Amino acid sequence: PGAGFLRSPMRLNYPVVFPFDQISSVGENDSQYFYLHHGRRFNVLNNIYPLPTDEDEVKRSELHHKMLQFLFDGKNYVGPVKEILTPKEGQERYRVLDLGTGGGFWAIDLADEFPTAEVIGVDLAPVQPREVPENCTFELCDLDQVYLPYPSGHFDVIHARFMHTGILNYPRFLNEIARMLRPGGLVILIEPDHSEPIADGKTATELTRSGQPSGMRGWFALWEAYRQCLRDKGIDMTVPPRLSSLLEGTRAFDRIVTQEGNIPVGFWPKDPLALSIGQLAWMDYDIMLPALKPLFLSAGMKEWEAKKLIEEAQQDLYYPLVRPSTRLHIVHAIKRAGHQHS
């Protein structure tokens, strides 16, 4: 609260990090970083990421941010962020990297909370506000590449959430995170599990096995189509539930802590906190469903098929016969001292 008054003057130029370390700046006209596709605006840097990069997606990024603040008891993070970023004798400056920053809400809040930390938010498109705290900058970079253009052992905290669907090689991405973190530094990963929508506490697989109707046929069909489209693009849909084992696979991390967030979708929870989370999740999906249409059309679906698929899922979202929910996988870990990168 009140942080809105602490913004530095508007900065209209911020660096853009392309593959091969080319850096240019985004001025007032940022149209070269976008293209129109089936009526929505997409980023030009990465053709794997399935969702648009326009105002609706920025709104969705803000809804995620608010939902996680409720989930984390009003905080912006899990893990020992405060301990790591609180100024200590002899260390003046801390560095934080937010990968897949989206609308930049997390990076801005963190920069406000820790004024001695230098926070860099990285994304595929310049959709972040241009007016930000002085210790916060935004950069453009495709994060699905062999080498990310940041120094080794440079960051104290690296945060990546809701972005694995833009990464073909997630183990390589985690190795890059390990390289860029200093020993004793913290990584936080948060990914939704879209492989298994849940109705009345049962996953799609459990419902199929028991022969029970889901009560949300349209909703389940939409997520099955989404998963298939992403698998066809080469995205590994098993990444979210395997975050901790993938981190173990890097051999760079200790104290790996895994949490699952059960996220209600809609207005059914009785508990006020769960209801707040459910409302935000509902608003998120309300924006996300129509945003999937270009993905379905690009996969070869006919216009009427995509429209029907989305409308039937919307019917289940607006008039649910059961209680839908979804699962978030949340992992944080500390980089081992003495870990050497090959």
C-alpha positions, 0 to 999 in steps of 0.5 A: 500500500502506498507503493504507487507513490514511490515510482521513479520518473517514467523510463521509456527505454529498457534493454532488450536481450536477444539471442547472441547477446544483442541488446537494443532498446524499446522506445515508445513504439514497441510494435516491432515486438508483436504480431497479430494472429487470429485477432490477438497480439503475440510476441515475436521472440518465441513461437512456442509460448501458447498464449497472447501478449496483450492487455488481457494477458497482463490482467491475467498476470495481475490476477495470478499475482493477487491469487498467490498473495492470498495463498502465501498469507499476504507475502509475495514469495515462499522460502527464505527471501527475507533472510537472503535479501535483508542488508548485511554488513559488507554487502550493499547490493542484492540481485533478483531475477524474475524469469517470465515476469509477465506484467511485472507485478512480482518484480515491482512489488519485490523492488518496493519491499527490498530497496537495496535489491536490484530486480530484473524482470525478463519476458518475451514482450514489453508489456510491463509498466514503464513507470517502475521503482528505481531498483527495478528494470525489465528486459526482453529475452527468449528464455528457451535457449542454450545460454541465457545472457546473464553472468554466472553466480550473479543472482541471490534470488531467481523466481520463475512462475507460470512460464514452463509452457514457453520452454521446450528444454526445461532441464536445460533451463534449470541448469541455467538457473543453477549457473546464474545463482550464487552459492547459497542463493534461492530459486522459487518455481511455481507452475500450474498443473494443467494435465489434471483438472479436478472436479469435486476433489477427483482428477480426470484420471480418477474419474475415468477410472471409476467410470463416474461422469465428471459433471464438467465435460466441456471443461475437461475436453478443453484442457485435454485439447490444450494439453494435446496442442502443447504436446504437439509443440514439444512441451513436456506437460509432466514438468509441473508435478516433477519440479523437485525431481528436476531440480534434484537432477541438476545436482546443484541444489539442497533444501528442496521444499515442495508444496502443492496449492489446491486452488478452488475455481469459482465461488463455491468455497465457504472459507473467506480466504479460499473464496478470495482465491477461488474468485481470482482463479475464476476471473483468470480462467474467464480471460484465459479460455478465449485466449486459447482460440488462436492456439486451437486454430493454429493446431488445425481446428476449424473455427466452429470447433474451437468456438464450441470447445471454448463455449462448452468450457465456459458453460461449465465455468459459469454454471458449474454442477460440481466444484472445480479446482486446480493444482499449483506446484510450488518449489523452492531450493538453495544452491549448494556451496561449492557447486561447479558448472561444467 
